Amino acid sequence: MPLKRYKKYVSLLMFTAPAFLLYAVFLLIPTLGGMFYSFTDWNGLNKSYHFVGFANFAEALGEDSDFVHSLWFTLKYVVFMVVLQNVIALLLAVLIETRTRSKGFFRTVFFMPNMISIIISSFMWTFVFTQVLPQIAEKTALAFLDQSWIGNPSVSFYSILIVSLWNGVGYMLIIYLAALQGVPQHLKEAAVIDGASPFQRFLHVTVPMITHAITICFFLTLNGAFKVFEVVYGLTGGGPGRSTQVITLNIYEEAFSNNFRYGYASAKSVILFVMILIITFIQISVMKKREVEA
Protein backbone atom coordinates (compact mmCIF):
# COMPACT_ATOMS: atom_id res chain seq x y z
CA MET A 1 0.00 0.00 0.00
CA PRO A 2 1.45 3.41 -0.93
CA LEU A 3 2.51 5.56 2.00
CA LYS A 4 0.15 8.38 0.99
CA ARG A 5 -2.88 6.11 0.95
CA TYR A 6 -1.78 4.52 4.25
CA LYS A 7 -1.61 7.94 5.93
CA LYS A 8 -5.05 8.75 4.55
CA TYR A 9 -6.57 5.63 6.11
CA VAL A 10 -4.79 6.27 9.43
CA SER A 11 -6.05 9.84 9.60
CA LEU A 12 -9.57 8.69 8.72
CA LEU A 13 -9.41 6.07 11.46
CA MET A 14 -8.20 8.63 14.00
CA PHE A 15 -11.12 10.93 13.21
CA THR A 16 -13.76 8.19 13.33
CA ALA A 17 -12.36 6.25 16.30
CA PRO A 18 -13.82 8.52 19.06
CA ALA A 19 -17.29 8.42 17.51
CA PHE A 20 -17.11 4.66 16.97
CA LEU A 21 -15.90 4.16 20.55
CA LEU A 22 -18.87 6.08 21.94
CA TYR A 23 -21.20 4.19 19.61
CA ALA A 24 -19.77 0.85 20.73
CA VAL A 25 -19.86 1.64 24.45
CA PHE A 26 -23.33 3.17 24.62
CA LEU A 27 -25.19 1.32 21.84
CA LEU A 28 -23.44 -1.65 20.26
CA ILE A 29 -22.25 -3.42 23.43
CA PRO A 30 -25.57 -2.91 25.32
CA THR A 31 -27.46 -4.19 22.27
CA LEU A 32 -25.37 -7.35 22.10
CA GLY A 33 -25.68 -7.73 25.87
CA GLY A 34 -29.46 -7.44 25.66
CA MET A 35 -29.55 -10.13 22.99
CA PHE A 36 -27.46 -12.38 25.21
CA TYR A 37 -29.65 -11.86 28.29
CA SER A 38 -32.81 -12.48 26.24
CA PHE A 39 -31.95 -16.19 26.42
CA THR A 40 -31.61 -16.15 30.22
CA ASP A 41 -33.82 -15.70 33.29
CA TRP A 42 -31.67 -12.92 34.75
CA ASN A 43 -33.56 -10.48 36.98
CA GLY A 44 -31.13 -7.60 36.48
CA LEU A 45 -29.94 -7.68 40.11
CA ASN A 46 -28.34 -11.00 40.96
CA LYS A 47 -25.06 -12.19 39.50
CA SER A 48 -26.43 -15.64 38.77
CA TYR A 49 -28.73 -16.56 35.89
CA HIS A 50 -29.74 -19.60 33.89
CA PHE A 51 -30.07 -20.10 30.16
CA VAL A 52 -33.66 -20.77 29.14
CA GLY A 53 -33.24 -20.84 25.36
CA PHE A 54 -36.25 -19.54 23.45
CA ALA A 55 -38.61 -19.89 26.42
CA ASN A 56 -38.81 -16.09 26.89
CA PHE A 57 -39.76 -15.57 23.25
CA ALA A 58 -42.37 -18.33 23.37
CA GLU A 59 -43.91 -16.86 26.52
CA ALA A 60 -43.99 -13.34 25.12
CA LEU A 61 -45.69 -14.29 21.85
CA GLY A 62 -47.85 -17.16 23.07
CA GLU A 63 -48.78 -16.59 26.70
CA ASP A 64 -48.35 -12.88 27.52
CA SER A 65 -51.67 -11.30 26.53
CA ASP A 66 -50.54 -7.86 27.73
CA PHE A 67 -47.53 -7.93 25.42
CA VAL A 68 -49.61 -9.08 22.45
CA HIS A 69 -52.11 -6.29 23.13
CA SER A 70 -49.30 -3.72 23.34
CA LEU A 71 -47.94 -5.10 20.07
CA TRP A 72 -51.22 -4.55 18.22
CA PHE A 73 -51.74 -1.15 19.83
CA THR A 74 -48.24 -0.10 18.74
CA LEU A 75 -48.88 -1.26 15.16
CA LYS A 76 -52.11 0.74 15.13
CA TYR A 77 -50.25 3.79 16.41
CA VAL A 78 -47.50 3.32 13.80
CA VAL A 79 -49.96 3.21 10.89
CA PHE A 80 -51.78 6.36 12.00
CA MET A 81 -48.59 8.27 12.80
CA VAL A 82 -46.71 7.40 9.61
CA VAL A 83 -49.64 8.40 7.41
CA LEU A 84 -50.90 11.46 9.28
CA GLN A 85 -47.51 12.93 10.19
CA ASN A 86 -46.22 12.76 6.62
CA VAL A 87 -49.45 13.92 4.97
CA ILE A 88 -49.89 16.88 7.33
CA ALA A 89 -46.22 17.87 7.14
CA LEU A 90 -46.16 17.69 3.34
CA LEU A 91 -49.40 19.66 2.93
CA LEU A 92 -48.17 22.35 5.33
CA ALA A 93 -44.84 22.48 3.51
CA VAL A 94 -46.58 22.97 0.15
CA LEU A 95 -48.76 25.74 1.59
CA ILE A 96 -45.85 27.50 3.29
CA GLU A 97 -43.70 27.21 0.17
CA THR A 98 -46.24 29.33 -1.73
CA ARG A 99 -45.84 32.16 0.77
CA THR A 100 -43.24 34.75 -0.10
CA ARG A 101 -42.95 37.07 2.90
CA SER A 102 -44.28 34.99 5.80
CA LYS A 103 -42.48 31.74 4.93
CA GLY A 104 -39.90 32.11 7.71
CA PHE A 105 -42.56 32.99 10.28
CA PHE A 106 -44.72 29.92 9.62
CA ARG A 107 -41.67 27.67 9.43
CA THR A 108 -40.60 28.84 12.89
CA VAL A 109 -44.09 28.56 14.39
CA PHE A 110 -44.63 24.99 13.24
CA PHE A 111 -41.13 23.89 14.26
CA MET A 112 -41.29 25.36 17.78
CA PRO A 113 -43.22 22.42 19.36
CA ASN A 114 -40.40 20.11 18.27
CA MET A 115 -38.02 22.08 20.50
CA ILE A 116 -40.07 21.20 23.60
CA SER A 117 -39.36 17.94 25.40
CA ILE A 118 -41.99 15.32 24.62
CA ILE A 119 -42.54 14.55 28.30
CA ILE A 120 -43.11 18.25 29.02
CA SER A 121 -45.48 18.45 26.05
CA SER A 122 -47.39 15.51 27.51
CA PHE A 123 -47.83 17.28 30.85
CA MET A 124 -48.90 20.47 29.06
CA TRP A 125 -51.51 18.62 27.03
CA THR A 126 -52.72 16.76 30.10
CA PHE A 127 -53.67 20.14 31.54
CA VAL A 128 -55.34 21.09 28.23
CA PHE A 129 -57.35 17.86 28.07
CA THR A 130 -58.44 17.86 31.72
CA GLN A 131 -58.88 21.58 32.41
CA VAL A 132 -58.97 23.76 29.30
CA LEU A 133 -61.19 21.78 26.93
CA PRO A 134 -63.96 21.15 29.50
CA GLN A 135 -64.03 24.89 30.25
CA ILE A 136 -64.27 25.71 26.54
CA ALA A 137 -67.11 23.20 26.15
CA GLU A 138 -68.93 24.71 29.12
CA LYS A 139 -68.76 28.26 27.75
CA THR A 140 -69.44 27.42 24.09
CA ALA A 141 -71.62 25.11 22.04
CA LEU A 142 -68.74 22.68 21.46
CA ALA A 143 -70.11 20.01 23.77
CA PHE A 144 -67.97 17.25 22.20
CA LEU A 145 -64.91 18.78 23.88
CA ASP A 146 -66.26 17.87 27.32
CA GLN A 147 -65.22 14.23 27.58
CA SER A 148 -62.60 12.11 29.23
CA TRP A 149 -59.77 12.56 26.75
CA ILE A 150 -57.35 10.53 28.86
CA GLY A 151 -59.60 8.26 30.92
CA ASN A 152 -61.75 6.92 28.09
CA PRO A 153 -60.04 4.02 26.25
CA SER A 154 -61.79 4.83 22.98
CA VAL A 155 -60.64 8.46 23.07
CA SER A 156 -57.23 8.28 24.76
CA PHE A 157 -55.64 6.82 21.61
CA TYR A 158 -56.56 9.95 19.67
CA SER A 159 -55.27 12.13 22.51
CA ILE A 160 -51.89 10.42 22.14
CA LEU A 161 -52.00 10.99 18.38
CA ILE A 162 -52.79 14.69 18.81
CA VAL A 163 -49.84 15.26 21.13
CA SER A 164 -47.47 13.19 18.98
CA LEU A 165 -48.46 15.04 15.81
CA TRP A 166 -48.26 18.43 17.51
CA ASN A 167 -44.74 17.63 18.65
CA GLY A 168 -43.39 15.87 15.56
CA VAL A 169 -44.92 17.42 12.45
CA GLY A 170 -42.58 20.43 12.53
CA TYR A 171 -39.44 18.34 12.07
CA MET A 172 -40.82 16.58 8.99
CA LEU A 173 -42.07 19.94 7.73
CA ILE A 174 -38.51 21.32 7.62
CA ILE A 175 -37.30 18.30 5.63
CA TYR A 176 -40.13 18.65 3.11
CA LEU A 177 -39.56 22.39 2.80
CA ALA A 178 -35.89 21.82 1.99
CA ALA A 179 -36.86 19.26 -0.65
CA LEU A 180 -39.49 21.54 -2.21
CA GLN A 181 -36.95 24.31 -2.59
CA GLY A 182 -34.88 21.96 -4.73
CA VAL A 183 -37.63 21.38 -7.31
CA PRO A 184 -36.50 23.12 -10.52
CA GLN A 185 -38.65 26.13 -11.35
CA HIS A 186 -38.53 25.48 -15.10
CA LEU A 187 -40.36 22.15 -14.60
CA LYS A 188 -43.18 23.92 -12.80
CA GLU A 189 -43.37 26.57 -15.52
CA ALA A 190 -43.42 23.93 -18.24
CA ALA A 191 -46.29 22.14 -16.49
CA VAL A 192 -48.23 25.41 -16.30
CA ILE A 193 -47.68 26.03 -20.01
CA ASP A 194 -48.92 22.50 -20.76
CA GLY A 195 -52.14 23.33 -18.91
CA ALA A 196 -51.62 21.13 -15.85
CA SER A 197 -53.79 21.93 -12.84
CA PRO A 198 -52.17 22.66 -9.43
CA PHE A 199 -52.97 19.12 -8.27
CA GLN A 200 -51.51 17.62 -11.45
CA ARG A 201 -48.36 19.72 -11.06
CA PHE A 202 -48.02 18.53 -7.48
CA LEU A 203 -48.64 14.86 -8.34
CA HIS A 204 -46.57 14.56 -11.51
CA VAL A 205 -43.84 17.18 -10.98
CA THR A 206 -43.35 17.91 -7.29
CA VAL A 207 -43.83 14.44 -5.77
CA PRO A 208 -41.36 12.64 -8.10
CA MET A 209 -38.74 15.32 -7.40
CA ILE A 210 -39.02 14.99 -3.60
CA THR A 211 -39.24 11.19 -3.40
CA HIS A 212 -35.89 11.09 -1.57
CA ALA A 213 -37.31 13.34 1.15
CA ILE A 214 -40.43 11.20 1.42
CA THR A 215 -38.20 8.14 1.92
CA ILE A 216 -36.28 9.86 4.72
CA CYS A 217 -39.42 11.14 6.45
CA PHE A 218 -41.13 7.75 6.25
CA PHE A 219 -38.03 6.12 7.71
CA LEU A 220 -37.86 8.62 10.61
CA THR A 221 -41.55 8.50 11.42
CA LEU A 222 -41.67 4.71 11.19
CA ASN A 223 -38.78 4.22 13.61
CA GLY A 224 -39.98 6.95 15.95
CA ALA A 225 -43.51 5.55 16.07
CA PHE A 226 -42.32 2.04 16.92
CA LYS A 227 -40.12 3.39 19.74
CA VAL A 228 -42.73 5.76 21.18
CA PHE A 229 -42.53 5.94 24.96
CA GLU A 230 -42.46 9.42 26.51
CA VAL A 231 -45.79 10.69 25.18
CA VAL A 232 -47.67 7.59 26.38
CA TYR A 233 -45.84 7.51 29.72
CA GLY A 234 -46.49 11.19 30.38
CA LEU A 235 -50.05 11.37 29.05
CA THR A 236 -51.82 8.15 30.01
CA GLY A 237 -49.18 5.95 31.65
CA GLY A 238 -50.49 3.14 29.46
CA GLY A 239 -53.96 3.43 30.91
CA PRO A 240 -56.76 3.37 31.58
CA GLY A 241 -55.84 -0.14 32.59
CA ARG A 242 -53.49 -1.25 29.83
CA SER A 243 -55.58 0.01 26.94
CA THR A 244 -52.91 2.44 25.62
CA GLN A 245 -49.80 0.50 26.58
CA VAL A 246 -47.17 0.41 23.83
CA ILE A 247 -44.39 -2.15 23.49
CA THR A 248 -41.68 0.07 24.95
CA LEU A 249 -43.78 0.79 28.04
CA ASN A 250 -44.55 -2.91 28.45
CA ILE A 251 -40.82 -3.69 28.27
CA TYR A 252 -40.02 -0.94 30.77
CA GLU A 253 -42.56 -2.22 33.27
CA GLU A 254 -41.39 -5.81 32.85
CA ALA A 255 -37.77 -4.91 33.49
CA PHE A 256 -37.97 -2.17 36.12
CA SER A 257 -41.47 -1.73 37.58
CA ASN A 258 -43.18 -5.05 38.15
CA ASN A 259 -41.27 -8.31 38.19
CA PHE A 260 -37.66 -7.26 37.47
CA ARG A 261 -37.52 -9.94 34.76
CA TYR A 262 -34.66 -8.37 32.85
CA GLY A 263 -34.04 -11.41 30.65
CA TYR A 264 -37.69 -11.64 29.71
CA ALA A 265 -37.82 -7.90 28.98
CA SER A 266 -34.69 -8.28 26.82
CA ALA A 267 -36.47 -10.96 24.79
CA LYS A 268 -39.33 -8.54 24.16
CA SER A 269 -36.80 -5.90 23.12
CA VAL A 270 -35.27 -8.31 20.61
CA ILE A 271 -38.73 -9.00 19.19
CA LEU A 272 -39.28 -5.26 18.78
CA PHE A 273 -35.84 -4.87 17.19
CA VAL A 274 -36.44 -7.63 14.65
CA MET A 275 -39.89 -6.26 13.82
CA ILE A 276 -38.51 -2.74 13.22
CA LEU A 277 -35.64 -4.16 11.17
CA ILE A 278 -37.91 -6.15 8.85
CA ILE A 279 -40.51 -3.41 8.35
CA THR A 280 -37.85 -0.74 7.84
CA PHE A 281 -36.03 -2.90 5.29
CA ILE A 282 -39.27 -3.41 3.34
CA GLN A 283 -40.10 0.29 3.51
CA ILE A 284 -36.69 1.44 2.31
CA SER A 285 -36.61 -1.16 -0.48
CA VAL A 286 -40.01 -0.12 -1.81
CA MET A 287 -39.29 3.61 -1.53
CA LYS A 288 -35.86 3.31 -3.14
CA LYS A 289 -37.41 1.59 -6.15
CA ARG A 290 -39.86 4.47 -6.46
CA GLU A 291 -36.95 6.92 -6.31
CA VAL A 292 -35.27 5.16 -9.25
CA GLU A 293 -38.53 5.12 -11.22
CA ALA A 294 -39.06 8.81 -10.51
Beta strands, then each sheet from edge to edge (+ up, - down):
end
